[in-house]
Amino acid sequence: MDRGTDLRLACLALGSWLGAIIGVATTSWGQAAPVAGILVMSGVALAGAAHLLHIEGGWIIVAVGVFACLAALTVGSLSRQAWESEASRLTEAEGSQTLVGRIVLDPTVDTKGWSGGWKVTVEGPAQVRVLVSTGSTALGNVRLVRGTLLEVEGKIKLPDTAQPPLLGFMNATKVTEVEGPPQWARLVAQLKTQLALISQRDAGTAGPLIAGMAIGDDRGLTDETKQAMLTTSLTHLTAVSGSHIAISLAVISILLPGRRALKALVTLVFLTGMVFVVGPQPAVLRAVGMGTLAAGGLVLKRGGQPLGLLFTVTTITVLLNPWSAVSLGFALSTIATAGILSAGRVLMGRVKDATTDLPFSPLIRAVADAIVIAVVAQAVTVPVLVLANPWIPTYGVVANLLVAPVVTPMTLLALAAALTCLWLPSVADVLVSLAAPLARYMEGVALWIYGWPLARLPWPGGISGAGLAVAATVLLVVLAWMFIRRQVTGRMERWLPR
């Protein structure tokens, strides 16, 4: 069996992810214990069935999955109970509450009129997060930079439905800086400010897309553009994830051919820098983790196991931070990557076999591969999307295909601009001016398709909607595959004679 598709690693990842979700959803050991018992009994039953069916190594695969699930459930339950304890302490206090915590996400301008100032996400003990809105009166001379330790005072307003680790919202009446941000955080803040200024000057409202493609900083996008990107399934382009890392590592590989140790060192430095600049969000850590393991494999001369890397990193991520298991960004990026590396690779292999002897086969294959990636990524993530929004992005595949040609050049230009904007601003200005037309094109595509009829296809929300989406996706994939197999290949051979 190919180690890259080892089912034991797949079961390990799925088991740990499921256990972490259950763990952070349970508020006491009284809730977690029955679930653990059910999991163990289910595992024993599955292992027995595998043995009776003579599935080679089946009981080991099941045992690994059950063990990972129980371990993640334990870690997740401990994290949830610690969160509950701290949350109770904060919310039970009479009058205003006081939270001491660090800013974990870059501050954004408060456009909703809470206080006419800034919004920051502050994380206190036990990963309790509060979205704080503060105006200039309460803020004073406090620096709102990621990494700053603050003491905020105000009344915490709880949301209608629980959204741990987010506890609620606070309109702060007083903000005190307990500890300033580290030096690297100040440098990152300067870099983001400088890149945003250059990008908006050269590309207007599309400027934040350049910063988003480079370092995931899309805070300057207009509300209309944000909604258009969401409706057309293009938001992943401004969230640093696997595709950004893959493009960057490919460039490093081209610039440093045949130098394994140096290539691995440069890769690790780049990936570490990305975590500091973008922030340790679950989706970023997942992508960086895969790149780090790949760099290690490069030194050890062991590679070619992308799915194995994905499963390993997924397991490590949810065990170290079980709250990652309920992160929408983490789920979307991980599932999309898994789909592309499994079904996507199979389909691209079939396309390669079918087009090898055709004229213009490299061009046909490139277009077909882009279609396969867009379709597979959309298909496997739809069930997760409907859990968050009761609608489906109808034209997401079309939008991704239209912007696909500009993604790589725009990412490289944006990254180069980010690397030079503080030290070589004139060079960064040239790079941004080259990226500006691409950014305008991407924004134009998103806004254009956003205006199409039924751009958002209404769909049932919740678990039932997700299940219906899975069934519909499977049906469409089967029908599409039958159509392609019976008609399209034959027609291509007739239209393009060998």
NUKETI-144218 format. One record per residue (C-alpha): residue number from 0; residue in three letters; x, y, z. Coordinates in steps of 0.5 Angstrom, whole numbers, plus 500, padded with zeros to 3 digits. Layout:
% residues N
k, r, x, y, z
NUM, ALA, X, Y, Z
...
//
This chain:
% residues 498
k, r, x, y, z
0, MET, 500, 500, 500
1, ASP, 502, 507, 498
2, ARG, 504, 510, 505
3, GLY, 502, 517, 502
4, THR, 495, 514, 502
5, ASP, 495, 509, 509
6, LEU, 489, 508, 512
7, ARG, 491, 508, 519
8, LEU, 493, 515, 518
9, ALA, 487, 517, 515
10, CYS, 483, 513, 521
11, LEU, 488, 517, 526
12, ALA, 486, 524, 523
13, LEU, 479, 523, 523
14, GLY, 479, 519, 530
15, SER, 483, 525, 533
16, TRP, 478, 530, 529
17, LEU, 472, 527, 531
18, GLY, 474, 526, 538
19, ALA, 476, 534, 539
20, ILE, 470, 536, 536
21, ILE, 466, 532, 541
22, GLY, 471, 534, 547
23, VAL, 470, 541, 546
24, ALA, 462, 540, 545
25, THR, 462, 537, 552
26, THR, 462, 541, 558
27, SER, 463, 536, 564
28, TRP, 466, 529, 564
29, GLY, 459, 526, 566
30, GLN, 457, 528, 558
31, ALA, 464, 526, 556
32, ALA, 464, 519, 559
33, PRO, 458, 516, 556
34, VAL, 461, 518, 549
35, ALA, 467, 515, 550
36, GLY, 464, 508, 552
37, ILE, 460, 508, 546
38, LEU, 466, 510, 542
39, VAL, 470, 504, 545
40, MET, 464, 499, 544
41, SER, 463, 502, 536
42, GLY, 471, 501, 535
43, VAL, 470, 493, 538
44, ALA, 465, 492, 534
45, LEU, 468, 495, 528
46, ALA, 475, 491, 529
47, GLY, 471, 485, 530
48, ALA, 467, 486, 523
49, ALA, 474, 487, 520
50, HIS, 477, 481, 523
51, LEU, 471, 477, 520
52, LEU, 471, 480, 513
53, HIS, 479, 478, 513
54, ILE, 481, 485, 512
55, GLU, 488, 486, 512
56, GLY, 490, 490, 518
57, GLY, 483, 492, 519
58, TRP, 483, 492, 527
59, ILE, 489, 495, 527
60, ILE, 486, 501, 523
61, VAL, 480, 501, 527
62, ALA, 484, 501, 534
63, VAL, 489, 507, 532
64, GLY, 482, 511, 530
65, VAL, 479, 509, 537
66, PHE, 485, 511, 541
67, ALA, 486, 517, 537
68, CYS, 479, 519, 538
69, LEU, 479, 518, 546
70, ALA, 486, 522, 546
71, ALA, 483, 528, 543
72, LEU, 476, 527, 546
73, THR, 480, 527, 553
74, VAL, 484, 533, 551
75, GLY, 478, 537, 548
76, SER, 474, 536, 554
77, LEU, 479, 538, 559
78, SER, 480, 545, 554
79, ARG, 472, 546, 555
80, GLN, 472, 545, 562
81, ALA, 477, 550, 563
82, TRP, 474, 555, 558
83, GLU, 467, 554, 562
84, SER, 471, 555, 569
85, GLU, 474, 562, 566
86, ALA, 467, 564, 562
87, SER, 463, 563, 569
88, ARG, 468, 567, 573
89, LEU, 467, 573, 568
90, THR, 460, 573, 567
91, GLU, 458, 572, 574
92, ALA, 461, 578, 576
93, GLU, 456, 583, 578
94, GLY, 457, 590, 574
95, SER, 462, 591, 569
96, GLN, 467, 585, 568
97, THR, 475, 585, 567
98, LEU, 479, 581, 562
99, VAL, 486, 581, 562
100, GLY, 488, 578, 555
101, ARG, 493, 579, 549
102, ILE, 490, 581, 542
103, VAL, 490, 575, 538
104, LEU, 488, 578, 531
105, ASP, 490, 584, 528
106, PRO, 485, 590, 530
107, THR, 480, 592, 525
108, VAL, 476, 599, 524
109, ASP, 469, 599, 528
110, THR, 464, 600, 522
111, LYS, 458, 598, 526
112, GLY, 457, 604, 530
113, TRP, 459, 600, 537
114, SER, 463, 606, 539
115, GLY, 466, 609, 533
116, GLY, 473, 606, 534
117, TRP, 476, 599, 533
118, LYS, 475, 592, 534
119, VAL, 480, 587, 537
120, THR, 479, 580, 539
121, VAL, 482, 579, 546
122, GLU, 484, 572, 549
123, GLY, 485, 571, 556
124, PRO, 486, 565, 560
125, ALA, 483, 558, 558
126, GLN, 483, 561, 551
127, VAL, 477, 565, 553
128, ARG, 476, 570, 547
129, VAL, 472, 576, 547
130, LEU, 471, 581, 541
131, VAL, 472, 588, 544
132, SER, 470, 594, 541
133, THR, 473, 601, 544
134, GLY, 473, 608, 542
135, SER, 479, 613, 542
136, THR, 476, 616, 549
137, ALA, 477, 609, 553
138, LEU, 483, 607, 549
139, GLY, 488, 613, 550
140, ASN, 495, 612, 548
141, VAL, 494, 604, 548
142, ARG, 497, 601, 542
143, LEU, 493, 596, 539
144, VAL, 498, 591, 536
145, ARG, 497, 583, 536
146, GLY, 501, 581, 542
147, THR, 499, 586, 546
148, LEU, 497, 584, 553
149, LEU, 491, 589, 555
150, GLU, 486, 589, 561
151, VAL, 479, 591, 558
152, GLU, 473, 593, 562
153, GLY, 466, 593, 560
154, LYS, 460, 589, 560
155, ILE, 460, 582, 556
156, LYS, 454, 581, 552
157, LEU, 453, 574, 550
158, PRO, 451, 571, 543
159, ASP, 444, 568, 542
160, THR, 448, 561, 541
161, ALA, 454, 559, 544
162, GLN, 460, 560, 540
163, PRO, 466, 557, 544
164, PRO, 472, 559, 544
165, LEU, 468, 566, 543
166, LEU, 465, 568, 550
167, GLY, 461, 574, 547
168, PHE, 462, 582, 546
169, MET, 464, 588, 550
170, ASN, 464, 595, 549
171, ALA, 470, 597, 553
172, THR, 469, 603, 558
173, LYS, 477, 602, 559
174, VAL, 483, 599, 556
175, THR, 489, 599, 560
176, GLU, 496, 596, 556
177, VAL, 499, 591, 561
178, GLU, 505, 589, 557
179, GLY, 507, 592, 550
180, PRO, 507, 588, 544
181, PRO, 514, 584, 542
182, GLN, 518, 587, 537
183, TRP, 517, 583, 532
184, ALA, 509, 584, 532
185, ARG, 511, 592, 532
186, LEU, 515, 590, 525
187, VAL, 509, 586, 522
188, ALA, 504, 591, 524
189, GLN, 509, 596, 520
190, LEU, 509, 592, 514
191, LYS, 502, 591, 514
192, THR, 501, 598, 514
193, GLN, 506, 600, 509
194, LEU, 503, 594, 504
195, ALA, 496, 597, 505
196, LEU, 498, 604, 503
197, ILE, 502, 602, 497
198, SER, 496, 597, 495
199, GLN, 490, 602, 496
200, ARG, 494, 607, 492
201, ASP, 496, 603, 486
202, ALA, 489, 599, 486
203, GLY, 484, 603, 489
204, THR, 479, 598, 492
205, ALA, 482, 592, 490
206, GLY, 488, 594, 493
207, PRO, 487, 590, 500
208, LEU, 487, 583, 495
209, ILE, 494, 584, 494
210, ALA, 495, 584, 502
211, GLY, 491, 579, 502
212, MET, 494, 574, 497
213, ALA, 501, 576, 500
214, ILE, 500, 575, 508
215, GLY, 492, 574, 509
216, ASP, 491, 581, 511
217, ASP, 484, 583, 507
218, ARG, 482, 588, 513
219, GLY, 481, 594, 508
220, LEU, 476, 590, 503
221, THR, 469, 594, 502
222, ASP, 463, 590, 505
223, GLU, 461, 589, 498
224, THR, 467, 586, 495
225, LYS, 467, 581, 502
226, GLN, 460, 579, 500
227, ALA, 462, 578, 493
228, MET, 468, 574, 495
229, LEU, 464, 570, 500
230, THR, 458, 569, 495
231, THR, 463, 566, 489
232, SER, 468, 562, 493
233, LEU, 474, 566, 493
234, THR, 475, 568, 500
235, HIS, 480, 562, 500
236, LEU, 485, 566, 496
237, THR, 486, 572, 501
238, ALA, 487, 567, 507
239, VAL, 494, 564, 507
240, SER, 493, 556, 506
241, GLY, 496, 551, 502
242, SER, 496, 554, 495
243, HIS, 500, 560, 498
244, ILE, 505, 555, 501
245, ALA, 505, 551, 495
246, ILE, 507, 556, 490
247, SER, 512, 559, 495
248, LEU, 515, 553, 496
249, ALA, 515, 551, 489
250, VAL, 519, 558, 487
251, ILE, 524, 556, 493
252, SER, 525, 549, 490
253, ILE, 526, 553, 483
254, LEU, 531, 558, 486
255, LEU, 535, 553, 490
256, PRO, 535, 546, 485
257, GLY, 539, 540, 488
258, ARG, 541, 543, 495
259, ARG, 537, 539, 500
260, ALA, 539, 542, 506
261, LEU, 539, 549, 504
262, LYS, 533, 549, 501
263, ALA, 530, 546, 507
264, LEU, 533, 551, 511
265, VAL, 530, 557, 507
266, THR, 523, 553, 507
267, LEU, 523, 553, 515
268, VAL, 525, 560, 515
269, PHE, 520, 562, 510
270, LEU, 514, 558, 514
271, THR, 516, 561, 521
272, GLY, 516, 568, 518
273, MET, 509, 566, 515
274, VAL, 506, 564, 522
275, PHE, 509, 570, 525
276, VAL, 506, 575, 520
277, VAL, 500, 572, 518
278, GLY, 498, 569, 525
279, PRO, 498, 562, 528
280, GLN, 491, 561, 526
281, PRO, 489, 553, 525
282, ALA, 488, 553, 517
283, VAL, 495, 557, 517
284, LEU, 498, 552, 522
285, ARG, 496, 546, 518
286, ALA, 499, 549, 512
287, VAL, 505, 551, 515
288, GLY, 506, 544, 518
289, MET, 505, 540, 512
290, GLY, 511, 545, 509
291, THR, 515, 543, 515
292, LEU, 514, 536, 515
293, ALA, 516, 536, 507
294, ALA, 522, 540, 509
295, GLY, 524, 535, 514
296, GLY, 523, 529, 509
297, LEU, 527, 533, 504
298, VAL, 533, 533, 508
299, LEU, 532, 526, 510
300, LYS, 531, 524, 502
301, ARG, 524, 522, 504
302, GLY, 518, 525, 500
303, GLY, 512, 523, 496
304, GLN, 507, 523, 501
305, PRO, 502, 529, 501
306, LEU, 496, 525, 504
307, GLY, 500, 522, 509
308, LEU, 503, 529, 511
309, LEU, 496, 532, 511
310, PHE, 493, 527, 516
311, THR, 499, 527, 521
312, VAL, 499, 535, 521
313, THR, 491, 535, 522
314, THR, 492, 530, 528
315, ILE, 498, 534, 531
316, THR, 494, 540, 530
317, VAL, 487, 538, 534
318, LEU, 491, 535, 539
319, LEU, 495, 541, 541
320, ASN, 489, 546, 540
321, PRO, 483, 542, 540
322, TRP, 479, 548, 539
323, SER, 482, 548, 532
324, ALA, 477, 542, 530
325, VAL, 471, 547, 530
326, SER, 474, 552, 526
327, LEU, 471, 553, 520
328, GLY, 477, 556, 516
329, PHE, 481, 550, 518
330, ALA, 475, 545, 516
331, LEU, 475, 548, 509
332, SER, 482, 548, 508
333, THR, 483, 541, 511
334, ILE, 477, 538, 507
335, ALA, 479, 541, 500
336, THR, 486, 539, 501
337, ALA, 484, 532, 502
338, GLY, 479, 532, 496
339, ILE, 484, 535, 492
340, LEU, 490, 530, 494
341, SER, 485, 524, 493
342, ALA, 480, 524, 488
343, GLY, 483, 530, 485
344, ARG, 489, 527, 484
345, VAL, 486, 521, 481
346, LEU, 482, 525, 476
347, MET, 488, 529, 474
348, GLY, 491, 522, 473
349, ARG, 485, 520, 468
350, VAL, 485, 526, 464
351, LYS, 493, 525, 463
352, ASP, 492, 518, 461
353, ALA, 486, 520, 456
354, THR, 490, 526, 453
355, THR, 497, 524, 452
356, ASP, 496, 523, 445
357, LEU, 492, 529, 443
358, PRO, 495, 535, 440
359, PHE, 496, 541, 445
360, SER, 495, 536, 450
361, PRO, 499, 540, 455
362, LEU, 494, 546, 454
363, ILE, 488, 541, 455
364, ARG, 491, 538, 461
365, ALA, 492, 545, 464
366, VAL, 485, 547, 463
367, ALA, 482, 540, 465
368, ASP, 487, 540, 472
369, ALA, 484, 547, 473
370, ILE, 477, 545, 472
371, VAL, 478, 538, 476
372, ILE, 481, 542, 482
373, ALA, 476, 547, 482
374, VAL, 470, 542, 482
375, VAL, 473, 537, 487
376, ALA, 474, 543, 492
377, GLN, 467, 546, 491
378, ALA, 464, 539, 492
379, VAL, 468, 537, 498
380, THR, 467, 543, 502
381, VAL, 459, 544, 500
382, PRO, 457, 540, 506
383, VAL, 461, 544, 511
384, LEU, 459, 551, 508
385, VAL, 452, 550, 509
386, LEU, 453, 548, 516
387, ALA, 455, 556, 517
388, ASN, 451, 559, 511
389, PRO, 444, 556, 509
390, TRP, 446, 557, 502
391, ILE, 450, 554, 496
392, PRO, 455, 559, 492
393, THR, 452, 557, 485
394, TYR, 458, 560, 481
395, GLY, 464, 558, 485
396, VAL, 467, 553, 480
397, VAL, 466, 559, 475
398, ALA, 469, 564, 479
399, ASN, 475, 560, 481
400, LEU, 476, 558, 474
401, LEU, 476, 565, 471
402, VAL, 481, 568, 476
403, ALA, 485, 561, 476
404, PRO, 490, 564, 471
405, VAL, 492, 570, 475
406, VAL, 493, 567, 482
407, THR, 500, 565, 481
408, PRO, 503, 571, 478
409, MET, 499, 575, 483
410, THR, 501, 571, 489
411, LEU, 508, 572, 487
412, LEU, 508, 579, 486
413, ALA, 504, 580, 492
414, LEU, 509, 576, 497
415, ALA, 515, 580, 493
416, ALA, 512, 587, 495
417, ALA, 511, 584, 502
418, LEU, 518, 582, 503
419, THR, 521, 589, 500
420, CYS, 515, 594, 502
421, LEU, 519, 596, 509
422, TRP, 526, 596, 506
423, LEU, 526, 597, 499
424, PRO, 519, 601, 498
425, SER, 521, 603, 491
426, VAL, 521, 596, 489
427, ALA, 515, 594, 492
428, ASP, 511, 600, 489
429, VAL, 513, 597, 482
430, LEU, 511, 590, 484
431, VAL, 504, 593, 487
432, SER, 503, 597, 480
433, LEU, 504, 590, 476
434, ALA, 500, 586, 481
435, ALA, 494, 592, 481
436, PRO, 491, 590, 474
437, LEU, 491, 583, 477
438, ALA, 487, 585, 483
439, ARG, 482, 589, 479
440, TYR, 481, 583, 475
441, MET, 480, 579, 481
442, GLU, 475, 584, 484
443, GLY, 471, 585, 478
444, VAL, 470, 578, 477
445, ALA, 467, 577, 484
446, LEU, 463, 583, 483
447, TRP, 460, 581, 476
448, ILE, 458, 574, 478
449, TYR, 456, 576, 485
450, GLY, 450, 580, 481
451, TRP, 448, 574, 477
452, PRO, 441, 571, 478
453, LEU, 441, 566, 484
454, ALA, 448, 567, 486
455, ARG, 447, 564, 492
456, LEU, 442, 558, 492
457, PRO, 438, 557, 498
458, TRP, 439, 551, 502
459, PRO, 437, 548, 508
460, GLY, 442, 549, 514
461, GLY, 444, 545, 520
462, ILE, 446, 538, 520
463, SER, 440, 536, 515
464, GLY, 442, 541, 510
465, ALA, 450, 538, 510
466, GLY, 447, 531, 509
467, LEU, 443, 533, 504
468, ALA, 449, 537, 501
469, VAL, 453, 530, 501
470, ALA, 448, 526, 498
471, ALA, 447, 531, 492
472, THR, 454, 532, 491
473, VAL, 455, 524, 490
474, LEU, 449, 524, 485
475, LEU, 452, 530, 481
476, VAL, 459, 527, 481
477, VAL, 457, 520, 479
478, LEU, 452, 523, 474
479, ALA, 458, 527, 471
480, TRP, 463, 522, 471
481, MET, 458, 517, 467
482, PHE, 457, 523, 462
483, ILE, 465, 524, 461
484, ARG, 466, 517, 461
485, ARG, 461, 516, 455
486, GLN, 461, 522, 451
487, VAL, 466, 527, 452
488, THR, 473, 523, 451
489, GLY, 470, 520, 445
490, ARG, 468, 527, 442
491, MET, 475, 530, 444
492, GLU, 478, 524, 440
493, ARG, 474, 526, 434
494, TRP, 475, 533, 434
495, LEU, 482, 533, 435
496, PRO, 485, 527, 431
497, ARG, 491, 524, 433
//
